[in-house]
Amino acid sequence: MPDLGIDTIAFAAARREEYVPLAALPGAADLVPPERLAAAGIPLSRLMVRIPEDDDVDVTAQVLAALGPPVVPQPLFFVRSGPLRDPNVAALAGLVHRTGWAGEDIGLSHLDELGGTAVFGLLEWAVESEATAVICDEPLFADSACGHPRFAAVGVRLRRGAGSPLAVSGCGEGKPALTGGHRFTGRGPCDAWLAFCAALAEGVVTDGDRVLLHTRGPLREGWLSLLAVDVAALRLVPAATASLLGGRSG
């Protein structure tokens, strides 16, 4: 992936409280596929499920607004960690309609923890010249022992050719095949990205540094390797509810 680069990163995160114990919803456990329960990696006794609310924060729309419209029409990749917060809503169609997006739109769903790392293998193949990708994590389940989770989204502007502030140098599923001078790890698809954004904002990452974003979920793990080429030229944009929470560096 030596010619795929990132010019802009936007991010948003907001704590959510509309979760109730699964045991409080009679028959709910029988309606959820066993594979989805296993993917959550949470004991049934501590499992909470999200109940959609009308005032849910739309972190994806906030990230797109923070990125701003592209100079020229380009594809939009909408990458979700799991199912929609409301099964009766066509989220991507609504997003495209509200923003007046000019260009193709592609939706990818149920990638779970791999949505922020291994998905770049697809982007490397699919992006021809320029594109926008938004990674959205709105967890269906939560662990009562860990408190209320957050909704999070990270948006990146991608382009081909030399000269991007960040160069994408590799990605994959499983244990990281590459090392990095800075390593950011988290469970959700956006966690390592948010920790990376915090490091960028603090001036921790400098030109020439190699960065490894590592996601380790209950069933799978994935990684993305980046090279910092020109950090000063990178546009880092917090959205309205931006909160640099979570993730670990080392």
N, C-alpha and C positions, 0 to 999 in steps of 0.2 A: 504493500500500500504506500509506496514512497511518494506518490503524487497526489494523495488525498490529504487535504489540510482543513483546518478550522480557523475561521476569521473572528467569529463572535460566539460568546456563550451567554445565555440568559437563564435565570433560575428563579424558582419560587417554591416556597414550602409553608404549610400552615398546619398546626395541630388541629385534630378533629376529635369530637366527643360523641358522635352519633353511633356508638358501638354498644351492643347489649350482649350478655352471655347467650351462647347458642342454646344452652339448656333452658333459657327463659322463653324460647319459641317452640311450642309443642310441635313435634314432627319435623322440625327444620333439618335436623341431622340426617333424616332419611331422604331429604330432597337434594342434598349436596352430594355430588359424585365422590366416592371414596378417594379417587386420585387427587381431587382438589383439596380434600381434608389432609391427605398425606403431604401434599406440596406445601401446606401451611407450616408443617413441622411444629405444631403446638398441641400439647395434650388436651384432650377433649374437656377435661375439667377446668381448663383455663381459657378455652377458646371463646372469643367474642366475634360477632359478625356485625358488619356495617348495615345500618338502616338509612336509606337515602332520605335526605331532607331537601326542602325547596331552596334553602339558602346555602347549599353546598358551595364551597369555594371552587371556582373553575381555574385551577392553576395552569392548565394548558393555555387557556385564552389569555391569561396574564403574561405568560412567557412569550406568546406570539406578539402580543402588544408591545412588550419590552423589546423584542427583536426589531419590530417595525417592518413595514412592507419591503420586500426585496426590490432592488433597482430594476431588475428585469424579471419577468415571470420565470418561476422555477418549481420543481416538484416539492411537495410537502409530504414527509414521512411521519406518520403519527404512530408512535410505538407505545403500546400499553402493557403494563405488567400483568394485568388480569382482566376480568370481565368489567363491563361498564357499571358505574354506580347505579344507574337506572336502566334495566333491560329494555324499557320501552322507548328509549331515546337513541337516535342515531347521532352519536357524538361527533364523528368526523364530518358528516354532512352539515350539522349545525354549526360547527366551527368554521368550515369553509364559507358557509353562507354569511355568518356574522362578520367575518373578517374581510370578505370580498377577495379571498385568495385567488391570485391569478397564476394558474399552472395546474398540473396534475396533482392528485392527492392519493396517497396509498396508506392504508391502515394495516397495522400488524398488532395482533393481540395475543394474550396469554403466554408471553415470553417469560413471565415471572422475573427471576433474578438476572436473567441473561439480557434483558431489554436494554441495558445501558452499556454493555461491553461487546458480547459476541455478535450483536446485531450489526456491528460495523463490518462484519464479513459480507453481509448482504448489501450494505451501503456502498462498500468498495466496488461491488459488481454493478450496482444499479445507478450510481451517480455518474452522469455523463460530463457535466461541466460545473454546475452549481446546484445546490439543493439545501433545503432546511429540514432538519430532523428534530422532532420534539418527543422526548422520552417522558412518559407520564406514569406515576405510581400512586394509585389510590387503592390501598390494600382492602380486600374484601374481609379478611380476618385479622384479628389482633390477639395478642397474648395479654391476659389480664394482669400477669405478673410484671409486665413491662410498661404499664400505663397506656395512655391513648396514643395511637400512632399519628402520623402526619400524611397529608397529601403533598406530593412533591412533583415538580416537573423541571426538566432541563432542556433547553433548546440550543441547537448549534447550527451555525451557517457553515456549510461545507463547499469546497471548490477544488477543482483539479489544478495541477500545475505548481510550480515552485513559488515560494514567496509568502505562503501562509504563515501566520504567527505560530501555529501549532501544526506539526506534521504527524499524521497517523502512521505508525510504523508496524502495527500488528495487532491481532486480536485472536481470541479463541475460546473454546469451552474447556473446562478442566483447570488443573493447577497452572499458574502462569508459566509460560515457556520462556519468558524474557524477564530480566531484572530491570529495576529502575532506581535512580538516585532518590526519588520520592515515590512512596507507595501509599495509596489510599485504599482502605478496605471498608466494606459495609455489607449489610445483608440485602438491602433493597437495591433496585436498579439505579436509583438516583443518589444513594448514600455516598459512594466514593466520589461522584461528581461534585456534590455539595462540599465535601471536605477539600477537594481540589480547588474549587472556587474560593474557599476561605483562604487557602494557602496563596493563591494568586493575589487576592485582595491584600494580604499581609506582606507581599513582596518576598515570600519564601522561595518561589520558583524563579529562576533566572535563565537567561539564554544559555543554551547548550545542555540544560538539565534533561534527563530522561525521567518520564513520569509513568508509573504503572497504576492503573485503576483496576482494582480487584473486587469482585463481588462474590461472596460466599453465602449461598442460601441453604435451606434445610436439605435440599436434594442435589443441587448442582452449583457449580462455580464457573465464573468466566473472567476474562481479563482483556484489557485494552492498553496498548503501549503508545505513548505520545512522546514527541521530541519538541521541546521548547526552542523555537527558532528566533522569534522576535517578540518577547513578552510585552514590551511597551506598545506594540502595534495591535495586541489582542484587545478586542472590545468585550468587556465584562459588564453585564447589565443585570442588576437585581430587579425583580418585578415587585409589584405592590406589596405582596405578602412574603417577600424573600426572608428566609431565615437560614443561616448557615449552621445547621444542626446535624450532629451525627457524623459517622465515618471516622476512620482512624488513619493516621499517617505514621510512617515509620520507614 
